[in-house]
Amino acid sequence: MGETLAKIFKTVEEKGGIPSRIKLASLTGLSKKDAEEAKDKPEIIEKFITVANQILGFNIDEYLR
């Protein structure tokens, strides 16, 4: 299961609202549901974090611990 990917979606939605969550899904090509069901592969996590940081305008690393 994509626990880290789910955390990223949760963080983006909490900090940026639903429009930010939708933008994350659009830019990564994975919906929230698909991300929760996907495996947490390092390259996918890195992509999600990069996109989330761009959307929110700050580094989300501290929220993923």
C-alpha positions as CSV (number, residue, x, y, z in Angstrom):
1,M,0.0,0.0,0.0
2,G,1.1,3.6,-0.7
3,E,1.3,4.9,2.9
4,T,3.8,7.6,2.1
5,L,1.9,8.6,-1.1
6,A,-1.3,8.8,1.0
7,K,0.4,11.0,3.5
8,I,1.6,13.3,0.7
9,F,-2.0,13.6,-0.6
10,K,-3.3,14.3,3.0
11,T,-0.6,16.9,3.6
12,V,-1.3,18.7,0.3
13,E,-5.0,18.7,1.0
14,E,-4.6,20.0,4.6
15,K,-2.2,22.7,3.6
16,G,-3.6,23.7,0.2
17,G,-7.2,22.5,0.1
18,I,-9.0,20.4,-2.4
19,P,-7.8,22.4,-5.5
20,S,-4.2,21.6,-4.5
21,R,-5.1,17.9,-4.1
22,I,-6.6,17.9,-7.5
23,K,-3.6,19.6,-9.0
24,L,-1.3,17.0,-7.4
25,A,-3.4,14.2,-8.9
26,S,-3.3,15.9,-12.3
27,L,0.5,16.6,-12.3
28,T,1.4,13.1,-11.0
29,G,-1.1,11.1,-13.1
30,L,-2.4,9.3,-10.0
31,S,-5.6,9.9,-8.2
32,K,-5.7,9.8,-4.4
33,K,-7.3,6.4,-4.5
34,D,-4.8,5.0,-7.0
35,A,-1.9,6.4,-4.9
36,E,-3.2,4.7,-1.8
37,E,-3.3,1.4,-3.6
38,A,0.1,1.8,-5.3
39,K,3.4,0.6,-3.9
40,D,5.7,3.2,-2.3
41,K,8.5,3.1,-4.8
42,P,11.3,5.6,-4.1
43,E,11.1,7.2,-7.6
44,I,7.4,7.7,-7.3
45,I,7.7,9.2,-3.8
46,E,10.4,11.6,-5.0
47,K,8.2,12.7,-7.9
48,F,5.2,13.3,-5.5
49,I,7.3,15.2,-3.0
50,T,8.7,17.4,-5.8
51,V,5.3,18.2,-7.2
52,A,3.8,18.7,-3.7
53,N,6.6,21.2,-2.8
54,Q,5.9,23.1,-6.1
55,I,2.2,23.3,-5.5
56,L,2.4,24.4,-1.8
57,G,5.5,26.6,-2.2
58,F,7.4,24.9,0.7
59,N,9.1,21.7,1.6
60,I,6.8,19.1,3.0
61,D,9.4,16.7,4.4
62,E,8.7,17.6,8.0
63,Y,5.1,16.5,7.5
64,L,6.0,13.1,6.3
65,R,7.9,11.9,9.4
